[in-house]
C-alpha cells in the first residue's frame, strides 16, 4: 500500500471567477431549486418600477396636455392604475426575497456541513500543515460572505439585470436618439468595470487570506493564554495580533478603495448622460419630435437605467468577496482526502473479520512530505515488518522522535504508509470501513482532549446512549470512584473548552474512562498515564490491566511500569524496531532498551 503524495496545504484553486461560480452552483444545487418561479417574481417586481415613468408620461401627455385640455378623470385613472401595479409588484418583490433567503440559507448550510465533514476527512498531515484559524474561516466567515452575496447581491443582480433590459426597451420606444446618447455615454464605464473586475478579484482573495491569518493569530493567543502569561510575552503576542489585524485592514482598505472609485465613476457618467439627454431632448421637443411627457418620463427612465449600473459596482464588490470565499471553500473540497473512507467507494471496502485483533506491518515505511521544491521527504519509519498477536499487550518504547507515535497513528489509520501495508486480522487497513475501524480500534491520545461539556457527556462520546449508571460504573471499575466523588459536581462537572477546567491528569482520567466504555477490540494508549500522579497511576494501571486483558493493546510508554506490565516490548530507534521481546529478557541484553531502563531507574525516587 502506497500513500498518495500529500499536496500543499489547501492552496487556492487557480480558477477564474466565472468558473468558480459555476462550480459553486454545481456544489449547491439547492440554489437552482424553483429558479423559474423566483425569476417570474423578480420580473413582476420590476414592473412596478417601470410603471411609474409610463404613468407619468401618460398623465402629462393625455391627462394634462391632451387635445381637449386637462382631464381629471383620466389623470385619476392613471394614478390609481400606477398605485395598484406598484402595490402588486411590492408583494411579488417580498415573495421573491423570501424565496431567495430560504433557498440560499438551505444551500449554504449544506455547503458548510460538506466543507466541515471534508476537513475531518483530511489526514493529520493536512491538519498539521494548515493553520486552524484558516480552516475555521473557510467554514464560517467565507461561507457567510457567500450567503450575504446570494441573499443581497443575488437579489440585486436578478432584479437589476431585468430592470436594465426593460428600461432600455421602453427608452427605445420613447426615443431611439436619446437612448443612443445614454448607451454611448456608458460604454466607457462598462469597459472600466471589466478592467476593475480582475483587480478586485485579486484584491478580495488577499482580504479573505488575511481574515484567516487574523483568526489564526487570535485563536492561538486565546488557546495559549497560559503560556503567554507564564513567559511574559503579552507584548509580543499583541504585536503579532496587531500585525495580522493591520494587514487585514490594509488589504480590505485597498479593495474597498477600488470599489469606491468605481462607484464614484458611475456617478460621473450618470451626470454626463442626464445632461446630454436634457439638451438633446429639448432640441427634439422644439422640433416636435418628442412630447413633454416623454421627455420627463425619459429622465425618470435614466435613473432606472443608471441605478443598475451604479449598483453593479456594489454588487461586483460583494461578488468578488463571495467568489474569493467560494474559491477558498472549493480549495478545501478540492483537497484530496488521502485517508479516505473505503465505504464511500464502489464496493464499500472490506470488513474486518470478527474476533481478537491481530496487527501486521508488512515492510512499512513512512516519510513526511517534503516542504518546498528543493526539500526532501523526512523519513520517520523504515521497513517495519512485524506482527502483533491477538490478545497480546505490547509496549512501544524509544527516545523522543524515534517513531513511536507515528507507528500508533498508522495502526489507527490516522495516516497511511508511504510504502508497505498494514493489515488488521488479514484485512488491509485501507480497505476497512471507517465506522468499523473506529468502533473496534480506540486510541487514547497523550493530550486527553475533551469537549466543552460535562464529564459524563465526554465519556458518552465513547459509547453514545450509555446510561448514567454505566458511566458511573466505568469510573468505579477503573478505580476512580473516589476521585469522581471528590469533585464538587461529580459526573455533572463542566470540563470547560478543551477540558481547561480540569488539570492535565484529570483530563487524562476522563479520556481513559471514555475509552473504557467504548470497549474496543484493540486499545492504543499514547502515553496515557504520562500526566497522572504516581498514586493515581497505580490505580489506573490496575484498572487497565483488567481492561486490556483478553484484547489486543498497544501502549506507547515513557514509564517503566508500562513496559514491565506488557507481554512484549517493541524498542524503536531512529524509525526502526531494533529490539523486541519481554521486559525480563530485554533488560539483560546490551542495547537501547537497557539504556532506557537504566535511565528510568535513575529517575525513579528509589534511584
C-alpha positions as CSV (number, residue, x, y, z in Angstrom):
1,X,0.0,0.0,0.0
2,X,1.5,3.3,-1.0
3,X,0.0,6.6,0.2
4,X,-0.5,9.3,-2.4
5,X,1.6,12.4,-2.3
6,X,0.3,15.0,0.0
7,X,-0.4,18.3,-1.8
8,X,0.4,21.6,-0.4
9,X,-2.0,22.7,2.3
10,X,-5.3,23.8,0.8
11,X,-3.8,26.0,-1.9
12,X,-6.2,28.4,-3.6
13,X,-7.5,26.9,-6.8
14,X,-6.2,28.9,-9.7
15,X,-9.6,29.2,-11.4
16,X,-11.4,32.3,-12.8
17,X,-14.4,34.0,-11.3
18,X,-17.0,32.5,-13.7
19,X,-15.6,29.0,-13.3
20,X,-15.6,29.4,-9.6
21,X,-19.3,30.5,-9.7
22,X,-20.2,27.6,-11.9
23,X,-18.5,25.1,-9.7
24,X,-20.0,26.7,-6.6
25,X,-23.5,26.4,-8.1
26,X,-22.8,22.8,-9.0
27,X,-22.0,22.0,-5.4
28,X,-25.1,23.8,-4.2
29,X,-27.9,22.5,-6.4
30,X,-30.5,23.9,-3.9
31,X,-29.8,27.4,-5.3
32,X,-31.4,26.3,-8.5
33,X,-34.5,24.9,-6.9
34,X,-37.6,26.8,-8.0
35,X,-35.5,29.2,-10.0
36,X,-38.2,29.7,-12.7
37,X,-40.7,30.9,-10.1
38,X,-38.2,33.2,-8.5
39,X,-37.4,34.7,-11.9
40,X,-41.1,35.3,-12.6
41,X,-41.4,37.1,-9.2
42,X,-38.3,39.1,-10.0
43,X,-39.8,40.2,-13.3
44,X,-43.1,41.1,-11.6
45,X,-41.2,43.1,-9.0
46,X,-39.5,45.1,-11.8
47,X,-42.8,46.0,-13.4
48,X,-43.6,48.3,-10.5
49,X,-40.5,50.4,-11.2
50,X,-41.2,50.7,-14.9
51,X,-44.8,51.6,-14.4
52,X,-44.1,54.9,-12.7
53,X,-42.3,56.6,-15.7
54,X,-45.0,55.3,-18.1
55,X,-47.8,56.6,-15.8
56,X,-46.1,60.0,-15.6
57,X,-45.8,60.1,-19.4
58,X,-49.5,59.2,-19.9
59,X,-50.6,61.6,-17.2
60,X,-48.8,64.6,-18.8
61,X,-49.4,63.8,-22.5
62,X,-53.0,62.5,-22.3
63,X,-54.3,63.7,-18.9
64,X,-52.9,67.2,-18.7
65,X,-51.9,68.2,-22.2
66,X,-54.5,66.2,-24.2
67,X,-56.3,67.6,-27.2
68,X,-59.4,68.6,-25.1
69,X,-57.3,70.1,-22.2
70,X,-56.7,68.6,-18.7
71,X,-58.8,65.5,-18.0
72,X,-59.1,65.0,-14.2
73,X,-60.8,61.6,-14.6
74,X,-58.1,60.2,-16.9
75,X,-55.4,61.6,-14.6
76,X,-57.1,59.8,-11.6
77,X,-57.3,56.5,-13.6
78,X,-53.6,56.7,-14.5
79,X,-52.5,57.4,-10.9
80,X,-54.8,54.7,-9.5
81,X,-53.5,52.2,-12.0
82,X,-49.9,53.0,-11.1
83,X,-50.6,52.6,-7.4
84,X,-52.3,49.2,-7.8
85,X,-49.5,48.0,-10.0
86,X,-46.8,49.2,-7.6
87,X,-48.7,47.5,-4.6
88,X,-48.9,44.2,-6.5
89,X,-45.3,44.3,-7.6
90,X,-44.3,45.1,-4.0
91,X,-45.9,41.8,-2.8
92,X,-44.1,40.0,-5.6
93,X,-40.8,41.5,-4.5
94,X,-41.4,40.4,-0.9
95,X,-42.1,36.8,-2.1
96,X,-39.0,36.8,-4.3
97,X,-36.8,37.9,-1.4
98,X,-38.3,35.3,1.0
99,X,-37.7,32.5,-1.5
100,X,-34.1,33.6,-2.2
101,X,-33.3,33.8,1.5
102,X,-34.8,30.4,2.3
103,X,-33.1,28.7,-0.7
104,X,-29.7,30.3,-0.1
105,X,-29.7,29.5,3.7
106,X,-30.5,25.9,2.9
107,X,-27.9,25.6,0.2
108,X,-25.1,27.3,2.1
109,X,-25.9,25.4,5.3
110,X,-25.4,22.2,3.3
111,X,-22.2,23.6,1.8
112,X,-20.9,24.5,5.3
113,X,-21.6,21.0,6.6
114,X,-20.0,19.4,3.5
115,X,-16.8,21.5,3.9
116,X,-16.7,20.7,7.7
117,X,-17.0,17.0,7.0
118,X,-14.4,17.1,4.3
119,X,-12.0,18.8,6.8
120,X,-12.4,15.8,9.1
121,X,-11.7,13.5,6.2
122,X,-8.3,15.1,5.6
123,X,-5.2,13.4,7.0
124,X,-3.4,14.5,10.2
125,X,-0.7,15.8,7.9
126,X,-3.0,18.4,6.4
127,X,-4.2,19.4,9.8
128,X,-0.6,19.8,10.9
129,X,0.3,22.0,7.9
130,X,-2.8,24.2,7.7
131,X,-3.5,26.9,10.3
132,X,-6.6,26.1,12.3
133,X,-7.8,29.6,12.1
134,X,-7.7,29.4,8.3
135,X,-9.7,26.2,8.3
136,X,-12.3,27.7,10.6
137,X,-12.6,30.8,8.5
138,X,-13.4,28.7,5.4
139,X,-16.3,27.0,7.1
140,X,-17.6,30.2,8.9
141,X,-16.5,33.6,7.5
142,X,-16.1,32.5,3.9
143,X,-19.5,30.8,3.7
144,X,-21.0,33.8,5.4
145,X,-19.7,36.1,2.7
146,X,-21.2,33.8,0.1
147,X,-24.5,33.9,2.0
148,X,-24.6,37.7,2.1
149,X,-23.9,37.9,-1.6
150,X,-26.6,35.3,-2.6
151,X,-29.2,37.0,-0.4
152,X,-28.5,40.6,-1.2
153,X,-26.2,40.7,-4.3
154,X,-28.0,37.8,-5.9
155,X,-31.4,39.6,-5.5
156,X,-30.0,42.8,-6.8
157,X,-28.3,41.0,-9.7
158,X,-31.5,39.3,-10.8
159,X,-33.7,42.3,-10.3
160,X,-31.4,44.9,-11.9
161,X,-30.5,42.9,-15.0
162,X,-34.2,42.6,-15.8
163,X,-34.7,46.3,-14.9
164,X,-31.9,47.3,-17.2
165,X,-33.4,45.3,-20.1
166,X,-36.9,46.5,-19.6
167,X,-35.9,50.1,-19.1
168,X,-33.8,50.1,-22.3
169,X,-36.7,48.7,-24.3
170,X,-39.1,51.4,-23.1
171,X,-36.4,54.1,-23.7
172,X,-36.0,52.9,-27.3
173,X,-39.8,53.1,-27.6
174,X,-39.9,56.7,-26.5
175,X,-36.8,57.9,-28.4
176,X,-34.1,55.9,-30.1
177,X,-31.9,59.1,-30.3
178,X,-31.9,59.7,-26.6
179,X,-31.4,56.0,-25.9
180,X,-28.3,56.1,-28.2
181,X,-26.9,59.0,-26.3
182,X,-27.3,57.2,-23.0
183,X,-25.8,54.0,-24.3
184,X,-22.8,55.7,-25.9
185,X,-22.2,57.6,-22.7
186,X,-22.0,54.4,-20.6
187,X,-19.9,52.3,-23.0
188,X,-16.6,53.6,-21.5
189,X,-17.9,52.9,-18.0
190,X,-18.7,49.3,-18.9
191,X,-15.1,48.8,-20.1
192,X,-13.9,50.4,-16.9
193,X,-16.0,47.9,-14.9
194,X,-14.5,45.0,-16.8
195,X,-10.9,46.3,-16.2
196,X,-11.6,46.6,-12.5
197,X,-13.2,43.2,-12.1
198,X,-9.9,41.3,-12.3
199,X,-8.1,43.7,-10.0
200,X,-11.0,43.5,-7.5
201,X,-11.0,39.7,-7.6
202,X,-7.3,39.6,-6.7
203,X,-7.8,42.2,-4.0
204,X,-10.6,40.3,-2.3
205,X,-8.6,37.0,-2.5
206,X,-6.0,38.7,-0.4
207,X,-8.6,40.0,2.0
208,X,-10.0,36.5,2.7
209,X,-6.5,35.2,3.2
210,X,-5.8,38.0,5.7
211,X,-9.0,37.2,7.6
212,X,-7.8,33.6,8.0
213,X,-4.4,34.8,9.3
214,X,-6.1,37.1,11.8
215,X,-8.3,34.2,13.1
216,X,-5.3,32.0,13.4
217,X,-3.3,34.6,15.4
218,X,-6.3,35.3,17.7
219,X,-7.2,31.7,18.3
220,X,-3.6,30.7,19.1
221,X,-3.2,33.5,21.6
222,X,-6.5,32.5,23.3
223,X,-5.7,28.8,23.5
224,X,-2.2,29.5,24.6
225,X,-3.1,32.2,27.1
226,X,-1.5,30.3,30.0
227,X,1.8,30.1,28.1
228,X,1.7,33.7,27.1
229,X,1.3,34.8,30.7
230,X,3.8,32.3,32.0
231,X,6.6,33.6,29.8
232,X,5.5,37.2,29.9
233,X,5.2,37.5,26.1
234,X,1.9,39.5,26.2
235,X,3.5,42.4,24.3
236,X,5.0,40.1,21.5
237,X,1.6,38.3,21.2
238,X,-0.2,41.6,21.0
239,X,2.2,42.8,18.3
240,X,1.6,39.6,16.3
241,X,-2.2,40.0,16.5
242,X,-2.0,43.8,15.7
243,X,0.2,42.9,12.8
244,X,-2.3,40.5,11.4
245,X,-5.2,42.9,12.0
246,X,-3.2,45.7,10.3
247,X,-2.5,43.5,7.3
248,X,-6.2,42.6,7.1
249,X,-7.1,46.3,7.4
250,X,-4.7,47.3,4.6
251,X,-6.0,44.6,2.3
252,X,-9.6,45.5,3.0
253,X,-8.9,49.2,2.6
254,X,-7.3,48.8,-0.8
255,X,-10.1,46.6,-2.0
256,X,-12.9,48.9,-0.8
257,X,-11.0,52.0,-2.1
258,X,-11.0,50.4,-5.6
259,X,-14.8,49.7,-5.2
260,X,-15.5,53.3,-4.1
261,X,-13.6,54.6,-7.1
262,X,-15.9,52.6,-9.3
263,X,-19.0,53.8,-7.6
264,X,-17.9,57.5,-7.9
265,X,-17.1,56.9,-11.6
266,X,-20.7,55.7,-12.1
267,X,-22.0,59.0,-10.6
268,X,-19.9,61.0,-13.1
269,X,-21.1,59.0,-16.1
270,X,-24.7,59.3,-14.9
271,X,-24.5,63.1,-14.6
272,X,-23.0,63.3,-18.1
273,X,-25.8,61.1,-19.6
274,X,-28.5,63.2,-17.8
275,X,-27.1,66.5,-19.1
276,X,-26.8,65.2,-22.6
277,X,-30.4,63.8,-22.6
278,X,-31.8,67.2,-21.3
279,X,-30.0,69.1,-24.1
280,X,-30.9,66.8,-26.9
281,X,-34.5,66.2,-25.5
282,X,-35.2,70.0,-25.5
283,X,-34.0,70.2,-29.1
284,X,-36.1,67.3,-30.2
285,X,-39.1,68.8,-28.3
286,X,-38.7,72.1,-30.0
287,X,-38.7,70.3,-33.4
288,X,-41.9,68.5,-32.5
289,X,-40.3,65.0,-32.4
290,X,-40.7,64.5,-28.6
291,X,-43.5,65.3,-26.3
292,X,-43.0,66.9,-22.9
293,X,-44.4,63.8,-21.2
294,X,-42.0,61.5,-23.0
295,X,-39.0,63.8,-22.1
296,X,-40.0,63.8,-18.4
297,X,-40.6,60.1,-18.4
298,X,-37.2,59.6,-20.2
299,X,-35.5,61.4,-17.3
300,X,-37.2,59.0,-14.9
301,X,-36.0,56.1,-17.0
302,X,-32.4,57.4,-17.0
303,X,-32.5,56.9,-13.2
304,X,-33.9,53.4,-13.6
305,X,-31.2,52.7,-16.2
306,X,-28.3,54.2,-14.2
307,X,-29.2,52.6,-10.9
308,X,-28.5,49.0,-12.0
309,X,-25.1,50.1,-13.5
310,X,-24.2,52.1,-10.4
311,X,-25.3,49.3,-8.0
312,X,-23.4,46.9,-10.2
313,X,-20.2,48.3,-8.6
314,X,-21.5,47.4,-5.1
315,X,-22.8,44.0,-6.4
316,X,-19.4,43.5,-8.0
317,X,-17.8,44.4,-4.7
318,X,-19.8,41.7,-2.9
319,X,-19.5,39.3,-5.8
320,X,-15.7,39.4,-5.7
321,X,-15.7,38.9,-1.9
322,X,-18.1,36.0,-2.3
323,X,-16.1,34.5,-5.2
324,X,-12.9,34.8,-3.1
325,X,-14.7,33.0,-0.2
326,X,-16.1,30.4,-2.6
327,X,-12.7,29.8,-4.1
328,X,-11.3,29.1,-0.6
329,X,-14.1,26.7,0.3
330,X,-13.5,24.9,-3.0
331,X,-9.9,24.8,-2.0
332,X,-10.9,22.7,1.0
333,X,-13.3,20.5,-1.0
334,X,-10.7,20.0,-3.8
335,X,-8.0,18.9,-1.4
336,X,-8.0,15.1,-1.8
337,X,-8.8,13.1,1.3
338,X,-5.8,10.8,1.0
339,X,-7.0,8.9,4.0
340,X,-10.5,8.2,2.6
341,X,-13.3,6.0,3.9
342,X,-13.5,2.9,1.7
343,X,-17.2,2.8,2.5
344,X,-17.6,5.7,0.1
345,X,-16.0,3.8,-2.8
346,X,-17.9,1.3,-5.0
347,X,-18.0,-2.0,-3.2
348,X,-17.9,-0.4,0.2
349,X,-14.5,-1.8,1.3
350,X,-13.8,-5.0,3.2
351,X,-15.0,-6.0,6.7
352,X,-12.5,-6.8,9.4
353,X,-13.1,-10.5,10.4
354,X,-14.6,-10.8,13.9
355,X,-12.6,-11.9,16.9
356,X,-9.5,-10.7,18.7
357,X,-7.4,-8.2,16.7
358,X,-4.1,-9.2,15.1
359,X,-2.0,-6.4,13.5
360,X,0.5,-7.0,10.8
361,X,3.1,-4.5,9.4
362,X,4.4,-5.6,6.0
363,X,7.6,-3.7,5.2
364,X,6.0,-0.4,6.2
365,X,7.9,2.9,5.7
366,X,6.7,6.4,6.3
367,X,8.1,9.8,5.4
368,X,6.6,13.2,6.0
369,X,6.2,15.1,2.7
370,X,8.8,17.5,1.6
371,X,8.3,21.2,2.2
372,X,9.5,23.3,-0.7
373,X,10.8,22.3,-4.2
374,X,14.3,21.7,-3.0
375,X,13.4,19.9,0.2
376,X,13.5,16.2,0.7
377,X,10.9,14.0,2.4
378,X,11.6,13.3,6.1
379,X,11.7,9.6,6.8
380,X,10.2,8.6,10.1
381,X,9.8,4.8,9.9
382,X,12.0,2.4,7.9
383,X,10.9,-1.0,6.7
384,X,8.8,-2.1,9.7
385,X,8.0,-5.8,9.4
386,X,6.3,-7.3,12.4
387,X,3.1,-8.9,13.7
388,X,1.3,-8.2,17.0
389,X,-0.5,-11.3,18.1
390,X,-4.2,-11.3,19.2
391,X,-4.8,-10.6,22.9
392,X,-1.2,-9.5,23.4
393,X,-0.2,-6.5,25.4
394,X,2.5,-4.6,23.7
395,X,4.6,-1.7,24.9
396,X,6.3,0.6,22.4
397,X,9.3,2.4,23.8
398,X,12.1,4.6,22.4
399,X,13.6,8.1,22.6
400,X,11.6,11.1,21.6
401,X,11.3,11.2,17.8
402,X,12.0,7.6,17.3
403,X,8.7,6.9,15.5
404,X,6.5,5.6,18.3
405,X,3.5,7.9,17.8
406,X,3.7,7.6,14.0
407,X,3.6,3.8,14.4
408,X,0.4,4.2,16.5
409,X,-1.2,6.6,14.0
410,X,-0.6,4.0,11.2
411,X,-2.4,1.3,13.3
412,X,-5.4,3.6,13.7
413,X,-5.2,4.8,10.1
414,X,-4.9,8.5,11.0
415,X,-2.2,8.4,8.3
416,X,-1.3,5.9,5.5
417,X,2.2,4.4,5.0
418,X,4.5,5.8,2.3
419,X,5.2,2.2,1.3
420,X,4.2,-1.3,2.5
421,X,0.8,-2.0,4.1
422,X,-0.8,-2.6,7.5
423,X,-3.4,-5.3,8.0
424,X,-6.0,-5.9,10.7
425,X,-6.9,-9.6,11.0
426,X,-5.7,-10.0,7.5
427,X,-7.7,-7.1,6.1
428,X,-5.7,-4.3,4.6
429,X,-6.4,-1.3,6.9
430,X,-7.1,1.0,3.9
431,X,-10.0,-1.4,2.9
432,X,-11.7,-1.4,6.3
433,X,-14.7,1.0,6.5
434,X,-14.1,3.9,9.0
435,X,-17.3,3.1,11.0
436,X,-16.0,-0.4,11.7
437,X,-12.4,0.6,12.2
438,X,-13.3,3.3,14.7
439,X,-15.6,1.0,16.6
440,X,-13.0,-1.8,17.0
441,X,-9.9,0.3,17.5
442,X,-9.7,3.1,20.0
443,X,-6.8,5.4,20.7
444,X,-6.3,7.4,23.9
445,X,-4.1,10.4,22.8
446,X,-1.5,11.9,25.1
447,X,-3.3,15.3,25.4
448,X,-6.6,13.8,26.6
449,X,-8.7,16.2,24.5
450,X,-12.1,16.9,26.0
451,X,-15.1,18.8,24.5
452,X,-16.8,21.7,26.3
453,X,-19.4,19.7,28.2
454,X,-19.7,17.7,31.4
455,X,-17.5,14.8,32.4
456,X,-20.5,12.5,31.7
457,X,-21.1,13.9,28.3
458,X,-17.4,13.5,27.4
459,X,-17.4,9.8,28.5
460,X,-20.5,9.2,26.4
461,X,-18.6,10.1,23.3
462,X,-17.0,6.6,23.7
463,X,-20.4,4.9,23.7
464,X,-23.4,7.1,22.8
465,X,-26.6,6.1,24.6
466,X,-24.8,4.6,27.6
467,X,-26.8,5.2,30.9
468,X,-25.8,7.4,33.8
469,X,-25.2,4.4,36.0
470,X,-23.0,2.7,33.4
471,X,-20.9,5.9,33.2
472,X,-20.5,5.9,37.0
473,X,-19.7,2.2,37.0
474,X,-16.9,2.8,34.4
475,X,-15.2,5.1,36.8
476,X,-15.7,2.6,39.7
477,X,-14.2,-0.3,37.6
478,X,-11.2,1.9,36.8
479,X,-10.6,2.6,40.5
480,X,-11.6,6.2,40.1
481,X,-14.8,6.3,42.1
482,X,-13.2,8.2,45.0
483,X,-11.7,10.7,42.6
484,X,-15.0,11.3,40.9
485,X,-16.9,11.7,44.2
486,X,-14.3,14.3,45.4
487,X,-15.3,16.6,42.5
488,X,-18.0,19.2,43.5
489,X,-20.5,18.1,40.9
490,X,-19.3,14.6,40.1
491,X,-20.3,13.5,36.6
492,X,-22.0,16.8,36.0
493,X,-18.7,18.7,36.5
494,X,-18.1,21.0,33.4
495,X,-14.7,20.5,31.9
496,X,-14.6,23.8,30.0
497,X,-13.3,24.4,26.5
498,X,-10.7,21.7,25.6
499,X,-11.0,20.5,29.2
500,X,-9.2,23.5,30.6
501,X,-11.3,23.5,33.8
502,X,-9.6,20.2,34.7
503,X,-5.9,19.5,35.3
504,X,-3.9,17.7,32.7
505,X,-4.0,14.5,34.8
506,X,-7.8,14.8,35.4
507,X,-8.4,15.2,31.7
508,X,-6.4,12.0,31.1
509,X,-8.6,10.1,33.6
510,X,-11.8,11.2,31.8
511,X,-10.2,10.2,28.4
512,X,-9.4,6.7,29.9
513,X,-13.0,6.3,31.1
514,X,-14.2,7.3,27.6
515,X,-12.0,4.6,26.0
516,X,-13.2,2.1,28.7
517,X,-16.9,2.4,27.8
518,X,-16.1,2.1,24.1
519,X,-15.0,-1.5,24.8
520,X,-12.7,-1.8,21.7
521,X,-11.0,-4.9,20.4
522,X,-7.7,-3.0,20.1
523,X,-6.8,-0.3,22.6
524,X,-3.9,2.1,21.8
525,X,-2.6,4.2,24.7
526,X,-0.3,7.1,23.6
527,X,1.5,7.7,26.9
528,X,-1.9,7.5,28.6
529,X,-0.6,7.8,32.1
530,X,2.2,10.3,31.5
531,X,0.4,13.1,33.2
532,X,-1.0,11.2,36.1
533,X,0.5,11.4,39.6
534,X,2.2,8.2,40.9
535,X,-0.7,7.3,43.3
536,X,-3.3,7.6,40.6
537,X,-1.1,5.8,38.1
538,X,-1.2,2.7,40.3
539,X,-5.0,2.7,40.4
540,X,-5.3,3.4,36.7
541,X,-2.7,0.8,35.9
542,X,-4.5,-1.8,37.9
543,X,-7.8,-0.9,36.1
544,X,-6.0,-1.0,32.7
545,X,-4.8,-4.5,33.5
546,X,-8.4,-5.6,33.6
547,X,-9.3,-3.5,30.6
548,X,-6.5,-4.9,28.4
549,X,-6.9,-8.5,29.5
550,X,-8.4,-10.6,26.7
551,X,-7.9,-7.9,24.0
552,X,-5.0,-6.6,22.0
553,X,-3.4,-3.4,23.4
554,X,-0.5,-1.2,22.3
555,X,0.9,1.2,24.9
556,X,3.4,3.9,23.9
557,X,5.4,4.0,27.2
558,X,7.5,6.6,28.8
559,X,7.3,4.9,32.2
560,X,9.0,1.7,33.4
561,X,5.7,0.3,34.9
562,X,4.0,0.2,31.5
563,X,6.8,-1.7,29.9
564,X,7.1,-4.1,32.8
565,X,3.3,-5.0,32.6
566,X,3.5,-5.7,28.8
567,X,3.7,-9.2,27.3
568,X,6.1,-7.8,24.7
569,X,8.2,-4.6,24.2
570,X,8.9,-3.1,20.9
571,X,12.0,-0.9,21.0
572,X,12.2,1.9,18.4
573,X,15.3,3.8,17.5
574,X,15.6,6.2,14.6
575,X,12.5,4.8,13.0
576,X,13.4,1.2,13.2
577,X,12.4,-1.7,15.5
578,X,15.8,-2.5,16.9
579,X,14.7,-4.9,19.7
580,X,11.6,-6.8,20.7
581,X,10.7,-9.3,23.5
582,X,9.6,-9.4,27.1
583,X,10.9,-6.9,29.5
584,X,12.7,-9.6,31.5
585,X,14.7,-10.6,28.5
586,X,15.5,-7.2,27.1
587,X,17.0,-5.7,30.3
588,X,19.6,-8.4,30.2
589,X,20.7,-7.5,26.6
590,X,23.0,-4.6,25.8
591,X,21.2,-2.1,23.7
592,X,18.7,0.7,23.5
593,X,16.3,-0.9,26.0
594,X,18.9,-1.5,28.6
595,X,19.9,2.2,28.3
596,X,16.3,3.3,28.6
597,X,15.8,1.1,31.6
598,X,18.8,2.4,33.3
599,X,17.6,6.0,32.7
600,X,14.1,5.1,34.2
601,X,15.7,3.6,37.3
602,X,17.9,6.7,37.7
603,X,14.9,9.0,37.6
604,X,12.7,7.0,39.9
605,X,12.5,8.0,43.6
606,X,14.2,4.8,44.7
607,X,17.1,5.5,42.3
